[in-house]
Amino acid sequence: MQQGDHRHPFNGRPGSPLYEEIYLLKDVAHRMVDPEWLDPGRQSNSDEEEYEEAGAWQNYVQHLSKAKDFHTRLGIKFHHESYQFYGTDLDSPDRVEFSRQNYSHFQRGSFPHIDLSVNKGGFRTYVDRRDWPVTNRENAEAIVSLKPPSGKGDGTVPNSSGKILLLGEVRTTKIGTNEGSWFEIGHQDIYGTPRAQNVVFTCIWNLAQKYIDDHVGAAEA
């Protein structure tokens, strides 16, 4: 990930600093979540200090801790009967990059935090001199914007995620535009392609066949 001249080499693998340097940060533009969004009605606790210690943020941290523990233990393990398929050829966020531009108080107009005119890269926010997000543009020193996706995948998950499990070519199927249009190979729609269905049906067939062999016995030739 790159923000201006600052580069953050996150690889997304178990043990990488995603949790400490993105998910658990509150006051940077590339944070996972604005703490105010977790419980905007302050239903967890009305007291500010107690809210911080035992409210929505602490609940968020506890869930992240469970997720981190699970992902660390899971690593890149897979069952010996595993097969996989994933979509490719669509623009996907394999690389996350923010741009930072100095903000002039004489600039006219404003912008929403989500700019729908920019394809999946429309997040923008004002930041102060420390690069902390601010809601009042009068206190802003710069504008940080999330750039459009860089990389290929299924429009949501990048190719690098599909490649992380080393199952080999026989048990790995990449589905691109040669299998269908852009609208048919997206993150959800890909399940409707013949190749994806063939992978799923083959897995189900193999599981059923193994169960029969284990409990009834293999068929005679």
N, C-alpha and C positions, 0 to 999 in steps of 0.2 A: 504494500500500500504506500502511496506517495501523497504527501500533502505539501504542495509548494516545493521547497528545496529539501524537505525532511522526508526520508524514506523509512518505512517500517517493514522489514522483510518477514511477513507472516506467511507460513506455509500451510496452515490449517490442519496439520497433522497432530495426533495426540502428543501432548507435552509442549506444544508451541505456546507462545505467550498470549494467545487470543483472549483468554479469560482475564488475566491481569492487566493487559494493555489495551483492551477494547471493551469487553463485556462489563467489567467492574469499574470503569471510569465514569465520572459524573460530569466533569467540566471541560470536555474537549469536543470538538466538532465531530469526530469519528466515533463517539461513544455509541454503545448499543441502544440505549434508551434514555430518554429524559426522565429523571426521577419523578417529576411532577405528573407524568403520564401514568404511572403505576397505580395511583390512587388519587385522582384529581379531586374527589369529594372529601378526602381525608377521613374516610370511614373507619380506618384502622385505629386511629388514635387522634385526639384533638390537640394533645400537647406536642409542641414542635420537637422537643428533645426526645421524648418517648417515642414519637412517631419515627424519628430517625433510627432509633435503636431497635425498636420492636415492631415497626409498622411495615408498610409495603416494600420499602427498600430492603429491609432485612429478610423479608420473605423471598424477595427476588434473589438475594445473595444465597440463601439456603438452597433454593432450587438449582441455581447455577452450580453450586458445590456438588449436588447430586449428579448433575449432568456431566461435570468434569470427571468425577470419579468413575462414572459409567464408561465414558469415552476412553479414559486412561486404561481401564481394565480390558475394554474391548479391543483397543488398538486396531490392527488390520487383520484380525483373525476372521476366518470364515469356515463354514462347514465344508467337508470334503466333497459334498454333492452339490455345491453351490454353482449357479449359473447367473449371469448378469447381462443386462442390455442397457444402453443409455443413448440418449439423443445427442446429435452433434449438428454442426452447420449453422445453428442460430446464435446470434449475438448473446453472450452470457458473461456475467461478471467474474471472469477468471482473475482479473486484475482490478483492484479498487483504487481509484485515484481521485484525490480532491485537488481543486485549484483554489488559490488564495489571491484575491485582488484587493488592493487598498480601496477603502471606501471613503468617498468625499461627502461631507455633510451638505454640500451644495448640489449633489445629485438629486434629480427630481424623481418622484415616484417611489414605488416600493415593489416588492414581489412576494408572492406566497411562499411558504416553506416547501410546498410541493408544486413544482412547475410542470403542469401536464403537457406542455409543449415539447418537453425534452424526454425522449424515450428512455424510461427506467433510470434516468440519471438526473432527475429534476430536483433532488434535495438541495436546498440552499439555506444558509443561516448566517446571521450577522455574528461577528466575534469581536471581542475587545483586544487590547494589546497583548494579552496573555493567550490569545486564541480560545478564550472561554466563550461559549455561546451567550448572547444577550438578546433579550426580547425587545428592547428599546433601541431603535436604530440610531438615536441621538448619541448613544454611548458606544457606537460601533467604530472600529478601526479598520475592519476588513470584511469581505464577503467570502465565505467558503462554500464552494459548490461541488457536488458529486458529479463526476463526469460520466458520460454514457458508458455502457458495458464495453469491456475490452477482452476479447477472447471468444471462444466458441463453446457451445453446449446445447442444452435443450431449451434455452431461453431463461432458465432459472438456475439449473445446476451446471457448472462448467465441466469441460472434458476432463480436467485434472481429477475431479472427484470420481469419475468413472474409471480412470486408469489406476487408482490407488490400490485396488484389489488385484493382485497378480494371479488371475485365474487362467491366463493363457488364452490364445486365440480361439481354441475350440469352444470354450465355455464363456466367451465374451463376444457380445454382438453390438456393433455400433450402427445406429440407424440415422441416416442423414437424408438429404433432399433427394437422393436417388431412390428412396423408398416412398416418397410422398411429398406433398407441398409443405411450405413452411407452417401452414395451419394444421397439418396432420402429424407433425413430428415434435410438437411442443411438449412441455413437461407432463401434462395430463393426457393430451390427445394421442400421444405416441402409443398408448395401450390399444388403440384401434388399428394399428398397422399390422399387416399379416406377419411380419417377422417377429414383432413383439409377442403376438398371440401364439406363434409357433414355439417361442422360448418358454412361455408360461405353460402351454399344453404339454410340452415335452417334459418339463419338470414334474408336473402332476402325474403324467404317465409313468415316469421313472419311480416316483415315490410309491405309487400304487403297485407297480410291478415288484418293487423291493419288498413291500409289505406282504404281498402274496407269496413270494419266494421264501420269506422268513417264516411264515406261519403255515403255509400249505406245502411248499416245496417247489423247486424249480420244475418247469415243464420239461418233459422228455423230448429229445430231438426227434 
